[in-house]
Structures are given as C-alpha cells and as structure tokens.
Amino acid sequence: MAAILINQELVKDPVQIIKVCPFGAVEQTGDGLQLTAACKMCRICVKKYPEVFTYVETEKQPGVDKTKWNGVAVYVDHLDGKIHPVTFELLGKARQLAEKVGHKVYCLMIGEDITAAAKELLSYGIDEVLVYDNPELKHFRIEPYTNVFEDFVGRIKPAVCLVGGTAQGRSLAPRVAARFRTGLTADCTVLDMQANTDLDQIRPAFGGNIMAHIHTPKHRPQFATVRYKIFDCPEKVAEPQGKVTVCELDSSKYESGIKVLEILAKERESGIDDAEVIVVAGRGVKKEEDMRLIEELADCLNAEIAATRTLIECGWVDARRQIGLSGRTVKPKLIITCGVSGAIQFIAGMSGAEHIIAINQDSAAPIFEVAHLGIVEDLYEVIPTLIEAVKKGESIFRTRPDEVAV
C-alpha cells in the first residue's frame, strides 16, 4: 500500500498546485489542501511539487489464510424450484475452476419445497448441494436470504462464490460480500483460477473502453456475478456422486421487515434473450421510417429485432431490445447486424453467437473483426436483395460449405 502526504506549511500557491492534478483530486478545504478519492497515485504532483507532496510506502496489511478457504460455490437462482439457466452456466464454469486447483463444487439453494429440485443439480457433477428449505424462505426477501447465504459461507468457507447477474443475484451478492468485507466483481466476462486460488476476474470497464483484470488476493471468499449467456452449459455426468444436505437456521434469522402480500405473475413477453435469429439495427439506419426495412427482413427470417444504444436513445426501438453492456447479452444461432460499427460495448453482448453476419459500408468497422461473414456494402442495397432471396426460398450467404445458409 502507498500514500501521498501533503506538507501544508510549504503550500505557497494553492491555486497552481490544484491545477497540477489531471484528475482533479487535489482540493482546498478550511484546513488546507487534501487529496480526494479521485487520486490515481500517478505521482505527477510529487514530481512537480516535491516539497509539498511526499510519496510513502505504508506497511502491507496481512492477508487471509487461503488454505482455510476451499471450493467453488454457486448460488442457485430459481423461481418455485424452476432453476434459472444462468445457474447451469455457472456450474460449468465452477467445475472448470475447481478442477484447476483440486477443489470441490458446492451449490446453495434457498426456498420452500426445493429439496427434490436440488437433486437435479447433482447431474452436473456437483459435490454437494446445501439446501435451506423453510416456509419463511418461499419468497425472496433480502434480509433472510442474506442471513442464509452468510451461514452457508461460514459452513463451507468457499474460496469463490459465483452468482448469476439476475435481479435477485445483483441484490443479494453485494450484501453478502459486504458482511465478509471482501470484494465483488460484477458482470464478469472471463473467469480463471490461479494455483493459489486467486480468481482472475475480467470485465469491461470505463464504458467498455478497457478490459479490467481484477484480483482479490487478501480476502475470501471472492465474489463474482455473471450475466446470462456468457458461459456454456456443461454436459451432465453419467454417474453423479454428489449429495444433498438440508441445513437448518435459527428462526430469528428468517425475520424480515418485508411482508409479501401477493405475487402477480408477469406475462412472458417475446424478446431477444432466447431468440435463435436476431436482426440488429445500428446507426447506419438513417431514419426511423427505415426500420420497416429491418422489420421486413426479420419477418422473413422469423427473427427478433434488436438495436444498438444509439437507436434505443432515439426511441426507435424498445429499450429491452438493446444489445451490449448496458443492454442484453445474447447467444443466438444467427445474428445479422445492419449498419452496426461494432463498438466493444456492443460486441461484448453478442460475440457468443454461433454465426455473425455483418453488413456495413465501412470496411474498417470493428464489427468485421468478429463477424464470420462480412458484407462491405450499403445496407439499403443489400437488405432488399436479401428479402427478395428469402421470399423466393433461395439460400443466401453461401459461398463455402462451412458458411451459414439462411
């Protein structure tokens, strides 16, 4: 650890000193100058005004005994026993991580009448599923669920806890991490395990302009949330060897300030999350009226329509159909991008598609770096031709046996 100290007695011109910091981290208060949380430890201030600023190394804080934390745990996100698909994706990743260091894989399942459903998880090579089955846990309420999760971590002491990036997971994970005063990395796109059980957590940062590589070397457990459709579902094992353990908790831990009066089931709407074919409109679409061309192509292919952030902000497409870091992550069999440049924020949300076809008149567009087939042409020339071909029942985009045909 390090710190920058300020010698207030040698501050001659505070206005000029404040200007030296490119991050605006030097501020003037009633007691003199101070550094704010915006400080990046770049030490420009130290180089410019060494008489005012002093860089010092502080004593390293003792880390956690990593040998006492073993295993990779997955929180099971479910609704009345029906397990969310993101859980299975996390199980596959958990097995990969655990095999690298010879650890076990655990699951935490919370709810009512869920013991039978928990046995399904054993088919994915899980070593042990800990089930907290109680009528007080029928509905998700943050206080008791956090208490249960805390108890689970205390029992197992896992090195890593993986949680799905769902509404429930995003609410629960940070609260549990806070109780153990440990780190939480949200929306990870890459996870890997080092030999010392430190988790390599990689996620887009600064609006997707960089990929942040995050470690939590001095604290355990290491928490990470992952969006749906980032990882692949694992294969089932032929002969499951794991076990289901039913756990009990003191009744006081189930108390909550929230009382569930009624549950109204939301009607499921068709969207892009589970679509097999998606047509995406980008800023190459010049007018809102031109969205009809995109819609016609989507209708021909029995596809769902999606869009980039620019068109969403224009109000041309529903916000629930945005692909990217601030939208949805999709993994269709086929995705056709129309006038999409391919910013990293967008690519992060669709790079897992089986076949990517890009239409853009800019040959240098980043989208062509991930596309399996690229068409450098004006979308207003290409799409009508595609529509006509599909209506005639002709195959399109086939020039080699390994290329996709629509």
C-alpha positions in Angstrom: 0.0 0.0 0.0 1.1 3.6 -0.6 0.0 7.1 0.3 0.8 10.7 -0.7 1.2 13.1 2.2 0.8 16.9 1.9 3.1 19.3 3.8 0.6 22.1 4.4 3.3 24.5 5.7 5.1 24.6 2.3 2.0 25.3 0.2 2.7 28.7 -1.4 0.3 28.9 -4.3 -2.6 26.5 -3.7 -4.4 27.5 -6.9 -1.4 26.5 -9.1 -0.9 23.3 -7.1 -4.5 22.3 -7.5 -4.2 22.6 -11.3 -1.3 20.2 -11.5 -3.5 17.1 -10.9 -5.1 15.9 -14.2 -7.8 14.1 -12.3 -8.9 17.0 -10.1 -8.0 15.0 -7.0 -6.5 18.0 -5.1 -9.0 20.2 -3.3 -8.8 23.1 -0.9 -10.6 23.0 2.4 -10.6 25.0 5.5 -7.5 23.1 6.8 -5.5 23.4 3.6 -5.2 21.0 0.6 -6.4 17.5 0.6 -6.4 14.5 -1.7 -9.8 13.0 -2.7 -10.8 9.6 -3.8 -10.2 10.6 -7.4 -6.4 10.3 -6.8 -4.9 7.7 -9.1 -1.4 7.6 -7.4 0.1 8.8 -10.7 2.6 11.0 -8.6 2.5 13.9 -11.0 2.0 16.2 -8.1 5.1 14.6 -6.3 7.3 15.3 -9.4 6.0 18.8 -9.9 6.0 19.9 -6.2 8.3 17.5 -4.3 8.5 20.0 -1.4 4.7 19.8 -0.9 3.8 16.2 -1.8 5.6 13.2 -0.4 5.1 9.6 -1.6 5.4 7.0 1.1 5.0 3.2 1.2 2.8 2.0 4.1 3.0 -1.3 5.8 1.4 -4.2 4.0 -1.8 -5.5 5.6 -1.8 -9.2 6.4 -3.8 -11.3 4.1 -6.2 -14.1 4.7 -5.1 -17.7 5.2 -6.1 -19.1 1.8 -5.6 -22.7 2.9 -8.7 -22.4 5.1 -10.9 -21.4 2.1 -11.6 -24.2 -0.3 -14.1 -24.9 -3.0 -16.1 -23.0 -5.6 -19.7 -22.2 -4.7 -22.7 -21.4 -7.0 -25.8 -19.6 -5.8 -28.9 -21.3 -7.4 -31.2 -18.8 -8.8 -34.7 -20.2 -9.2 -38.4 -19.5 -9.1 -40.5 -22.0 -7.2 -38.0 -24.7 -7.9 -37.5 -23.9 -11.6 -33.8 -23.2 -11.9 -32.7 -20.2 -14.0 -30.5 -21.2 -16.9 -27.7 -18.9 -15.7 -27.2 -21.3 -12.8 -26.3 -24.2 -15.1 -23.9 -21.9 -17.0 -22.2 -21.1 -13.7 -22.0 -24.7 -12.7 -20.0 -25.5 -15.8 -17.5 -22.6 -15.1 -17.3 -23.6 -11.4 -16.3 -27.2 -12.4 -13.6 -25.8 -14.7 -12.2 -23.5 -11.9 -12.4 -26.2 -9.2 -10.6 -28.8 -11.4 -7.6 -26.5 -11.8 -6.9 -26.5 -8.0 -8.4 -29.8 -7.0 -11.4 -28.2 -5.1 -15.0 -29.3 -4.7 -18.0 -27.6 -6.2 -20.9 -26.6 -3.9 -24.3 -25.1 -4.5 -26.5 -23.0 -2.3 -30.3 -23.4 -2.8 -32.8 -21.4 -0.8 -36.6 -21.6 -0.8 -39.5 -23.8 0.2 -40.1 -27.4 -1.0 -37.0 -27.3 -3.1 -35.1 -30.4 -1.9 -36.3 -32.5 -4.8 -35.3 -29.8 -7.3 -31.9 -29.6 -5.7 -31.2 -33.2 -6.6 -31.2 -32.2 -10.3 -28.0 -30.2 -9.8 -26.1 -33.3 -8.9 -26.3 -34.4 -12.5 -23.9 -31.6 -13.4 -21.0 -33.0 -11.3 -21.7 -31.1 -8.1 -20.1 -32.4 -5.0 -22.6 -31.1 -2.5 -25.8 -29.0 -2.6 -26.7 -27.3 0.6 -30.4 -26.7 0.8 -32.2 -24.2 3.2 -35.8 -25.4 2.9 -38.2 -23.4 5.0 -41.7 -21.8 4.6 -40.2 -18.4 5.6 -37.9 -18.6 2.5 -40.7 -19.2 0.0 -40.4 -15.6 -1.4 -37.2 -13.7 -1.9 -36.7 -11.2 0.9 -33.3 -9.7 1.2 -32.7 -9.9 4.9 -33.3 -13.7 5.5 -31.7 -14.6 2.2 -28.6 -12.7 3.1 -28.5 -14.4 6.5 -28.8 -17.8 4.9 -26.0 -17.0 2.4 -23.8 -15.8 5.2 -24.4 -19.1 7.1 -23.6 -21.1 4.0 -20.3 -19.3 3.5 -19.5 -19.8 7.2 -20.1 -23.6 6.9 -18.3 -24.3 3.7 -15.7 -21.5 3.5 -15.5 -21.5 -0.3 -12.7 -19.7 -2.0 -15.0 -18.4 -4.7 -18.8 -17.6 -4.8 -20.4 -17.3 -8.3 -23.8 -15.6 -8.5 -26.0 -15.0 -11.6 -26.3 -11.4 -12.8 -30.1 -11.5 -12.4 -32.3 -9.1 -10.4 -32.1 -11.4 -7.4 -28.4 -12.1 -7.7 -27.5 -8.4 -8.2 -29.4 -7.6 -5.0 -28.0 -10.5 -2.9 -24.3 -10.8 -3.8 -23.1 -7.3 -2.7 -24.8 -7.6 0.7 -23.2 -10.9 1.4 -19.8 -9.7 0.2 -20.1 -6.7 2.5 -20.7 -8.9 5.5 -17.3 -10.7 4.8 -15.6 -7.4 4.0 -14.5 -8.9 0.7 -14.5 -7.9 -3.0 -17.3 -8.3 -5.6 -16.7 -8.0 -9.3 -19.9 -7.5 -11.3 -20.7 -8.7 -14.8 -17.6 -10.7 -15.4 -17.0 -12.0 -18.9 -13.9 -14.1 -18.2 -13.0 -16.1 -15.1 -9.9 -18.2 -14.4 -8.3 -19.7 -11.3 -4.6 -19.4 -10.3 -2.8 -22.1 -8.4 -3.1 -20.2 -5.2 -6.9 -19.9 -5.6 -6.8 -16.3 -6.6 -9.6 -15.7 -9.0 -8.8 -13.8 -12.3 -11.9 -11.7 -12.9 -12.1 -9.8 -16.2 -14.8 -7.4 -17.1 -15.3 -4.4 -19.3 -14.7 -1.0 -17.6 -14.9 2.7 -18.3 -17.9 2.2 -20.6 -16.3 -0.8 -22.3 -13.2 1.0 -23.4 -10.9 -1.2 -21.4 -11.0 -4.8 -20.0 -10.3 -4.6 -16.3 -8.4 -7.5 -14.7 -9.4 -7.7 -11.1 -7.9 -9.7 -8.2 -9.0 -10.1 -4.5 -5.7 -11.5 -3.2 -6.1 -10.7 0.5 -9.7 -11.5 1.2 -12.0 -14.5 1.0 -14.4 -15.5 -0.4 -14.1 -13.9 -3.8 -17.5 -12.9 -5.2 -18.3 -12.5 -8.9 -21.6 -12.1 -10.7 -22.0 -13.2 -14.3 -24.7 -12.4 -16.8 -26.9 -15.0 -18.5 -25.4 -16.4 -21.8 -21.8 -15.6 -21.1 -20.7 -19.2 -20.4 -21.8 -22.5 -21.9 -23.9 -25.1 -20.1 -22.0 -28.2 -19.0 -22.7 -31.8 -20.0 -24.4 -34.0 -17.5 -22.3 -36.6 -15.8 -23.1 -40.3 -16.3 -23.0 -41.3 -12.6 -23.5 -38.4 -10.1 -21.6 -38.8 -6.9 -22.7 -35.7 -5.0 -25.0 -35.3 -2.1 -27.8 -33.0 -0.9 -27.5 -31.6 2.6 -30.5 -30.0 4.2 -29.5 -27.2 6.6 -31.3 -25.5 9.5 -31.0 -22.0 10.7 -32.2 -20.2 13.8 -35.7 -18.9 13.3 -34.7 -15.4 14.2 -32.6 -15.3 11.0 -35.7 -15.5 8.9 -37.2 -12.3 10.3 -37.7 -9.5 7.8 -39.2 -6.0 7.6 -40.8 -7.1 4.3 -44.1 -8.8 4.2 -45.2 -10.4 0.9 -48.9 -9.8 0.4 -49.4 -11.0 -3.1 -47.4 -12.3 -6.1 -48.6 -11.2 -9.5 -47.2 -13.4 -12.3 -45.8 -11.3 -15.1 -46.9 -12.4 -18.6 -43.9 -13.6 -20.5 -43.0 -11.4 -23.5 -41.1 -12.4 -26.6 -37.7 -10.8 -26.7 -34.2 -11.2 -27.8 -32.9 -13.2 -24.8 -33.7 -16.6 -26.1 -34.1 -15.8 -29.8 -32.3 -18.1 -32.3 -32.2 -15.5 -35.0 -31.7 -11.7 -34.4 -31.5 -8.8 -36.8 -29.8 -5.8 -35.3 -30.2 -2.2 -36.5 -27.3 0.2 -35.9 -26.6 3.9 -36.6 -26.3 3.0 -40.3 -30.1 3.2 -40.3 -30.7 6.8 -41.2 -34.4 7.4 -40.4 -37.0 5.9 -38.1 -39.1 5.0 -41.1 -36.3 2.9 -42.4 -36.8 0.5 -39.5 -39.5 -1.0 -41.6 -36.8 -2.5 -43.8 -35.2 -4.1 -40.8 -38.6 -5.4 -39.7 -39.4 -6.9 -43.1 -36.1 -8.8 -43.1 -36.7 -10.0 -39.5 -40.2 -11.2 -40.5 -38.8 -13.1 -43.5 -36.3 -14.9 -41.2 -38.8 -15.3 -38.3 -36.2 -13.3 -36.3 -36.3 -10.9 -33.4 -35.3 -7.2 -33.8 -32.6 -5.7 -31.7 -30.7 -2.4 -31.8 -27.6 -0.6 -30.6 -27.6 2.1 -27.9 -27.8 4.9 -30.4 -31.2 3.8 -31.9 -32.5 3.0 -28.4 -31.8 6.5 -27.2 -33.5 7.9 -30.3 -36.6 6.0 -29.3 -36.8 3.9 -32.5 -36.6 0.6 -30.7 -37.8 -0.6 -27.3 -35.0 -0.4 -24.6 -35.5 -4.1 -23.8 -34.1 -4.9 -27.2 -30.7 -3.3 -26.7 -27.7 -5.5 -27.1 -24.5 -4.7 -25.2 -23.0 -3.9 -21.8 -25.9 -1.6 -20.9 -28.4 -3.9 -22.5 -28.8 -7.6 -23.0 -26.4 -10.4 -23.7 -27.5 -12.8 -26.4 -26.2 -16.0 -27.9 -28.4 -16.8 -31.0 -27.6 -19.3 -33.7 -27.6 -16.4 -36.2 -27.3 -12.7 -35.8 -27.3 -10.2 -38.7 -26.0 -6.7 -37.9 -27.2 -3.9 -40.2 -25.1 -0.7 -40.1 -23.5 -1.6 -36.8 -20.0 -0.3 -36.3 -19.2 -2.8 -33.6 -18.1 -0.9 -30.5 -16.6 -3.1 -27.8 -19.7 -2.4 -25.6 -21.9 -4.0 -28.3 -19.6 -6.8 -29.2 -19.5 -7.9 -25.5 -23.2 -8.6 -25.7 -23.3 -10.7 -28.8 -19.8 -12.3 -29.5 -21.1 -15.7 -28.4 -23.4 -16.0 -31.4 -22.8 -19.1 -33.5 -22.9 -17.2 -36.8 -22.4 -13.4 -37.1 -23.1 -11.7 -40.4 -22.2 -8.0 -40.6 -23.4 -5.5 -43.2 -21.5 -2.2 -43.2 -20.2 0.0 -45.9 -17.1 0.9 -43.8 -14.6 -1.9 -44.4 -12.6 -0.8 -41.3 -15.6 -1.2 -39.0 -14.6 -3.2 -35.8 -17.7 -5.5 -36.4 -15.8 -7.3 -39.2 -13.2 -8.5 -36.7 -15.7 -10.8 -35.0 -18.1 -11.5 -37.9 -18.0 -14.9 -39.6 -19.2 -13.3 -42.8 -18.9 -9.6 -43.7 -20.6 -7.6 -46.5 -19.0 -4.3 -47.3 -21.9 -2.5 -48.8 -24.7 -0.1 -48.2 -27.4 -1.8 -46.1 -30.0 -0.1 -48.3 -28.7 -2.0 -51.3 -28.1 -5.3 -49.5 -31.2 -5.8 -47.4 -33.8 -5.6 -50.2 -31.8 -8.2 -52.1 -31.8 -10.5 -49.0 -35.5 -10.1 -48.5 -36.2 -11.0 -52.1 -33.9 -14.0 -51.9 -35.6 -15.3 -48.7 -39.1 -14.8 -50.1 -38.1 -16.9 -53.2 -36.8 -19.6 -50.9 -33.2 -19.2 -52.0 -30.2 -19.8 -49.8 -28.1 -16.7 -49.1 -24.6 -16.1 -47.9 -23.4 -19.5 -49.1 -20.1 -19.4 -50.9 -18.3 -22.2 -49.0 -19.6 -25.5 -47.4 -18.8 -24.2 -43.9 -20.7 -20.9 -44.2 -24.1 -20.4 -42.9 -27.1 -20.5 -45.2 -30.4 -18.8 -44.3 
